[in-house]
Amino acid sequence: VLAGFAVVAVAPGWTLSALDMGVIFALAMLALTVYAMVLGAWASRNRYAVLGGLRAAAQMLSYEAFFGLSLMGVVMIAGTLNLGRIVAAQEGLWFVFVQPLGAVLFTIAGIAAAHRLPFDLQESEQDLVAGFMTEYSGMSFALFFLGEYLAIILVAALATTLFFGGWLGPWLPGPVWFGIKTAIIALAFVWIRAILPRPRYDQLVAFAWKFALPLALVNLLATGAVVVLRGAA
């Protein structure tokens, strides 16, 4: 998760590594977290932990299927995968107003990627004690949670960059605007956890495959058609 922050553009020139494939790199780093959960569960030799690890793998596969597709509309409009250039392309209008469906789907998939309720069934205390973390305590337990909360901040930073204008804003310096927007989105993650009930696991996976993925594909096709028609005009 920490590696994903390397491509986040906090302000003009404030990027550790301004990769041309920055969006793909950030998504790849978030996707790698499933290995930690599955291998951690298997290594603990606990049946509840293994079930939690398998749940984590199935959930991540379901939501990664449309995680990348949800933001491809933004990439098509901006014409680049570089996060800094995507922010610059929002100079006149934030992409959340151009891609509202993509923003909603990205937020849903981001909450799942960060394992926040209602997408924390791989560690559902009612069913699996503590899921893949059942046998871990002390510093090992702290590192699992550190990764989870870093994922929240990374997803919030990506949402700010891709849909909410990144560092763009009046009066205040760019890094301050970026921090304010990221903090508000991260706070929304906590707020959602406090108000939403936890669905059944089959409902959660079915939602990803039967509802969210088709919507992401429709959004991608519609955006592509608009971009092509604008280019022809």
C-alpha positions as a Markdown table, in Angstrom:
| # | Residue | x | y | z |
|---|---|---|---|---|
| 1 | Val | 0.0 | 0.0 | 0.0 |
| 2 | Leu | 2.8 | 2.4 | 0.8 |
| 3 | Ala | 4.3 | 1.9 | -2.7 |
| 4 | Gly | 1.0 | 3.2 | -4.2 |
| 5 | Phe | 1.6 | 6.7 | -2.7 |
| 6 | Ala | 4.7 | 7.0 | -4.9 |
| 7 | Val | 2.7 | 8.1 | -7.9 |
| 8 | Val | 0.1 | 10.3 | -6.1 |
| 9 | Ala | 0.4 | 13.9 | -7.2 |
| 10 | Val | 0.0 | 16.2 | -4.2 |
| 11 | Ala | 0.8 | 19.4 | -6.1 |
| 12 | Pro | 2.7 | 20.4 | -9.3 |
| 13 | Gly | 6.1 | 18.7 | -9.0 |
| 14 | Trp | 5.2 | 17.1 | -5.6 |
| 15 | Thr | 5.3 | 13.5 | -6.8 |
| 16 | Leu | 7.9 | 10.8 | -5.8 |
| 17 | Ser | 7.6 | 9.2 | -9.2 |
| 18 | Ala | 5.6 | 10.8 | -11.9 |
| 19 | Leu | 5.0 | 7.6 | -13.9 |
| 20 | Asp | 3.2 | 7.7 | -17.2 |
| 21 | Met | 1.4 | 4.6 | -16.0 |
| 22 | Gly | 0.6 | 6.0 | -12.6 |
| 23 | Val | -3.0 | 4.9 | -12.5 |
| 24 | Ile | -2.2 | 1.3 | -13.3 |
| 25 | Phe | 0.7 | 1.2 | -10.8 |
| 26 | Ala | -1.6 | 2.5 | -7.9 |
| 27 | Leu | -4.3 | -0.1 | -8.8 |
| 28 | Ala | -1.7 | -2.8 | -8.9 |
| 29 | Met | -0.3 | -2.0 | -5.5 |
| 30 | Leu | -3.8 | -2.0 | -4.0 |
| 31 | Ala | -4.5 | -5.4 | -5.6 |
| 32 | Leu | -1.3 | -6.9 | -4.1 |
| 33 | Thr | -2.8 | -6.6 | -0.6 |
| 34 | Val | -4.9 | -9.8 | -1.1 |
| 35 | Tyr | -1.6 | -11.8 | -1.0 |
| 36 | Ala | -1.0 | -10.6 | 2.5 |
| 37 | Met | -4.4 | -11.7 | 3.7 |
| 38 | Val | -4.4 | -15.1 | 2.0 |
| 39 | Leu | -0.9 | -16.0 | 2.9 |
| 40 | Gly | -1.3 | -14.7 | 6.5 |
| 41 | Ala | -4.5 | -16.7 | 6.9 |
| 42 | Trp | -2.8 | -19.9 | 5.5 |
| 43 | Ala | 0.3 | -19.5 | 7.7 |
| 44 | Ser | -1.7 | -19.2 | 10.9 |
| 45 | Arg | -3.2 | -22.8 | 10.5 |
| 46 | Asn | -6.6 | -21.8 | 11.7 |
| 47 | Arg | -9.8 | -22.8 | 9.9 |
| 48 | Tyr | -11.6 | -19.5 | 10.6 |
| 49 | Ala | -8.5 | -17.6 | 9.3 |
| 50 | Val | -8.4 | -19.7 | 6.2 |
| 51 | Leu | -12.1 | -19.0 | 5.5 |
| 52 | Gly | -11.4 | -15.3 | 6.0 |
| 53 | Gly | -8.5 | -15.4 | 3.6 |
| 54 | Leu | -10.6 | -17.2 | 0.9 |
| 55 | Arg | -13.4 | -14.7 | 1.4 |
| 56 | Ala | -10.9 | -11.9 | 1.0 |
| 57 | Ala | -9.6 | -13.4 | -2.3 |
| 58 | Ala | -13.1 | -13.9 | -3.7 |
| 59 | Gln | -14.2 | -10.4 | -2.7 |
| 60 | Met | -11.0 | -8.7 | -4.1 |
| 61 | Leu | -11.4 | -10.6 | -7.4 |
| 62 | Ser | -15.1 | -9.5 | -7.6 |
| 63 | Tyr | -14.4 | -5.8 | -6.9 |
| 64 | Glu | -11.1 | -5.5 | -8.8 |
| 65 | Ala | -13.1 | -6.5 | -11.9 |
| 66 | Phe | -14.7 | -3.1 | -12.1 |
| 67 | Phe | -12.3 | -1.1 | -9.9 |
| 68 | Gly | -10.1 | -0.2 | -12.9 |
| 69 | Leu | -13.0 | 0.0 | -15.4 |
| 70 | Ser | -14.7 | 2.7 | -13.2 |
| 71 | Leu | -11.9 | 5.1 | -13.7 |
| 72 | Met | -11.1 | 4.4 | -17.4 |
| 73 | Gly | -13.7 | 7.0 | -18.3 |
| 74 | Val | -11.5 | 9.6 | -16.6 |
| 75 | Val | -8.4 | 8.3 | -18.4 |
| 76 | Met | -10.2 | 8.5 | -21.8 |
| 77 | Ile | -11.3 | 12.1 | -21.2 |
| 78 | Ala | -7.9 | 13.2 | -19.9 |
| 79 | Gly | -6.0 | 11.2 | -22.5 |
| 80 | Thr | -3.3 | 10.1 | -20.0 |
| 81 | Leu | -2.6 | 7.6 | -17.2 |
| 82 | Asn | -0.3 | 10.1 | -15.4 |
| 83 | Leu | -2.0 | 11.3 | -12.2 |
| 84 | Gly | -0.5 | 14.8 | -12.4 |
| 85 | Arg | -1.8 | 15.4 | -15.9 |
| 86 | Ile | -5.2 | 14.1 | -15.0 |
| 87 | Val | -5.4 | 16.8 | -12.3 |
| 88 | Ala | -4.3 | 19.4 | -14.8 |
| 89 | Ala | -7.1 | 18.3 | -17.2 |
| 90 | Gln | -9.7 | 19.2 | -14.5 |
| 91 | Glu | -8.7 | 22.9 | -14.5 |
| 92 | Gly | -12.1 | 24.0 | -15.8 |
| 93 | Leu | -14.4 | 21.2 | -14.4 |
| 94 | Trp | -13.8 | 18.4 | -12.0 |
| 95 | Phe | -14.3 | 14.9 | -13.4 |
| 96 | Val | -16.9 | 14.0 | -10.7 |
| 97 | Phe | -19.4 | 16.2 | -12.7 |
| 98 | Val | -18.4 | 14.5 | -16.0 |
| 99 | Gln | -18.2 | 11.0 | -14.6 |
| 100 | Pro | -20.7 | 10.7 | -11.7 |
| 101 | Leu | -21.4 | 7.0 | -12.3 |
| 102 | Gly | -17.6 | 6.3 | -12.5 |
| 103 | Ala | -17.0 | 8.2 | -9.2 |
| 104 | Val | -19.7 | 6.2 | -7.4 |
| 105 | Leu | -18.4 | 2.9 | -8.7 |
| 106 | Phe | -14.8 | 3.8 | -7.8 |
| 107 | Thr | -15.9 | 4.8 | -4.3 |
| 108 | Ile | -17.7 | 1.4 | -3.8 |
| 109 | Ala | -14.8 | -0.6 | -5.1 |
| 110 | Gly | -12.4 | 1.6 | -3.1 |
| 111 | Ile | -14.2 | 0.8 | 0.1 |
| 112 | Ala | -14.0 | -2.9 | -0.8 |
| 113 | Ala | -10.3 | -2.6 | -1.5 |
| 114 | Ala | -9.8 | -0.9 | 1.9 |
| 115 | His | -11.9 | -3.7 | 3.6 |
| 116 | Arg | -14.2 | -1.3 | 5.3 |
| 117 | Leu | -17.8 | -2.1 | 6.3 |
| 118 | Pro | -20.0 | -3.3 | 4.6 |
| 119 | Phe | -17.1 | -4.9 | 2.7 |
| 120 | Asp | -15.3 | -6.4 | 5.7 |
| 121 | Leu | -16.9 | -9.9 | 5.6 |
| 122 | Gln | -13.5 | -11.5 | 5.4 |
| 123 | Glu | -13.0 | -10.5 | 9.0 |
| 124 | Ser | -16.6 | -10.6 | 10.1 |
| 125 | Glu | -16.5 | -11.2 | 13.8 |
| 126 | Gln | -20.0 | -12.7 | 13.9 |
| 127 | Asp | -19.0 | -15.5 | 11.5 |
| 128 | Leu | -15.2 | -15.9 | 11.6 |
| 129 | Val | -14.0 | -14.6 | 15.0 |
| 130 | Ala | -11.6 | -12.1 | 13.3 |
| 131 | Gly | -11.1 | -13.7 | 9.9 |
| 132 | Phe | -7.6 | -13.9 | 8.5 |
| 133 | Met | -6.3 | -12.0 | 11.6 |
| 134 | Thr | -7.6 | -14.5 | 14.2 |
| 135 | Glu | -4.2 | -15.8 | 15.2 |
| 136 | Tyr | -2.3 | -12.5 | 15.1 |
| 137 | Ser | -1.7 | -10.1 | 18.0 |
| 138 | Gly | 0.7 | -7.5 | 19.0 |
| 139 | Met | 2.8 | -5.9 | 16.2 |
| 140 | Ser | 1.6 | -8.4 | 13.6 |
| 141 | Phe | -2.0 | -7.4 | 14.3 |
| 142 | Ala | -1.0 | -3.7 | 14.2 |
| 143 | Leu | 0.7 | -4.1 | 10.8 |
| 144 | Phe | -2.5 | -5.6 | 9.4 |
| 145 | Phe | -4.5 | -2.7 | 10.6 |
| 146 | Leu | -1.8 | -0.2 | 9.5 |
| 147 | Gly | -2.2 | -1.6 | 6.0 |
| 148 | Glu | -6.0 | -1.2 | 6.1 |
| 149 | Tyr | -5.9 | 2.4 | 7.2 |
| 150 | Leu | -3.2 | 3.3 | 4.8 |
| 151 | Ala | -5.4 | 1.8 | 2.1 |
| 152 | Ile | -8.2 | 4.2 | 3.1 |
| 153 | Ile | -5.9 | 7.2 | 2.8 |
| 154 | Leu | -4.6 | 5.9 | -0.6 |
| 155 | Val | -8.1 | 5.3 | -2.0 |
| 156 | Ala | -9.1 | 8.8 | -0.7 |
| 157 | Ala | -6.1 | 10.4 | -2.3 |
| 158 | Leu | -6.8 | 8.6 | -5.6 |
| 159 | Ala | -10.4 | 9.7 | -5.6 |
| 160 | Thr | -9.3 | 13.3 | -4.9 |
| 161 | Thr | -6.9 | 13.1 | -7.8 |
| 162 | Leu | -9.1 | 11.4 | -10.3 |
| 163 | Phe | -12.5 | 13.0 | -9.6 |
| 164 | Phe | -12.2 | 16.0 | -7.3 |
| 165 | Gly | -9.6 | 18.2 | -8.9 |
| 166 | Gly | -6.6 | 17.1 | -6.9 |
| 167 | Trp | -4.7 | 20.2 | -5.7 |
| 168 | Leu | -6.9 | 22.6 | -7.6 |
| 169 | Gly | -8.8 | 25.2 | -5.6 |
| 170 | Pro | -8.9 | 29.0 | -4.8 |
| 171 | Trp | -6.8 | 31.0 | -2.4 |
| 172 | Leu | -5.1 | 28.2 | -0.5 |
| 173 | Pro | -1.9 | 26.4 | -1.6 |
| 174 | Gly | -2.3 | 23.2 | -3.7 |
| 175 | Pro | -1.1 | 20.7 | -1.0 |
| 176 | Val | -3.5 | 22.2 | 1.5 |
| 177 | Trp | -6.5 | 21.7 | -0.9 |
| 178 | Phe | -5.3 | 18.2 | -1.6 |
| 179 | Gly | -5.1 | 17.4 | 2.1 |
| 180 | Ile | -8.5 | 18.9 | 2.8 |
| 181 | Lys | -10.2 | 16.9 | 0.1 |
| 182 | Thr | -8.5 | 13.6 | 1.0 |
| 183 | Ala | -9.4 | 14.1 | 4.7 |
| 184 | Ile | -13.1 | 14.7 | 3.9 |
| 185 | Ile | -13.3 | 11.5 | 1.7 |
| 186 | Ala | -11.4 | 9.5 | 4.4 |
| 187 | Leu | -13.9 | 10.8 | 7.0 |
| 188 | Ala | -16.7 | 9.6 | 4.7 |
| 189 | Phe | -15.3 | 6.1 | 4.9 |
| 190 | Val | -15.6 | 6.2 | 8.7 |
| 191 | Trp | -19.1 | 7.7 | 8.5 |
| 192 | Ile | -20.2 | 4.9 | 6.1 |
| 193 | Arg | -18.9 | 2.3 | 8.5 |
| 194 | Ala | -21.1 | 3.7 | 11.2 |
| 195 | Ile | -24.4 | 3.8 | 9.3 |
| 196 | Leu | -24.5 | 0.8 | 6.9 |
| 197 | Pro | -25.5 | -2.8 | 7.9 |
| 198 | Arg | -23.4 | -5.7 | 6.8 |
| 199 | Pro | -24.9 | -7.8 | 4.0 |
| 200 | Arg | -24.6 | -11.5 | 3.4 |
| 201 | Tyr | -21.4 | -12.6 | 1.6 |
| 202 | Asp | -23.3 | -14.0 | -1.4 |
| 203 | Gln | -25.2 | -10.7 | -1.8 |
| 204 | Leu | -21.9 | -8.8 | -1.7 |
| 205 | Val | -20.2 | -10.8 | -4.4 |
| 206 | Ala | -23.4 | -11.0 | -6.6 |
| 207 | Phe | -23.6 | -7.1 | -6.4 |
| 208 | Ala | -20.1 | -6.8 | -7.9 |
| 209 | Trp | -20.6 | -9.3 | -10.8 |
| 210 | Lys | -24.3 | -8.7 | -11.6 |
| 211 | Phe | -24.7 | -5.0 | -11.0 |
| 212 | Ala | -21.5 | -3.0 | -10.6 |
| 213 | Leu | -19.5 | -4.6 | -13.4 |
| 214 | Pro | -22.3 | -4.2 | -16.1 |
| 215 | Leu | -22.7 | -0.5 | -15.0 |
| 216 | Ala | -18.9 | 0.1 | -15.3 |
| 217 | Leu | -19.0 | -1.4 | -18.8 |
| 218 | Val | -21.9 | 0.8 | -19.8 |
| 219 | Asn | -20.2 | 3.9 | -18.4 |
| 220 | Leu | -17.0 | 3.0 | -20.3 |
| 221 | Leu | -18.9 | 2.4 | -23.6 |
| 222 | Ala | -20.9 | 5.7 | -23.2 |
| 223 | Thr | -17.7 | 7.7 | -22.4 |
| 224 | Gly | -15.9 | 6.1 | -25.4 |
| 225 | Ala | -18.7 | 7.0 | -27.7 |
| 226 | Val | -18.8 | 10.6 | -26.5 |
| 227 | Val | -15.0 | 11.0 | -26.8 |
| 228 | Val | -15.1 | 9.6 | -30.3 |
| 229 | Leu | -18.0 | 11.9 | -31.4 |
| 230 | Arg | -16.3 | 14.9 | -29.9 |
| 231 | Gly | -13.1 | 14.0 | -31.7 |
| 232 | Ala | -14.9 | 13.6 | -35.0 |
| 233 | Ala | -16.7 | 17.0 | -34.5 |
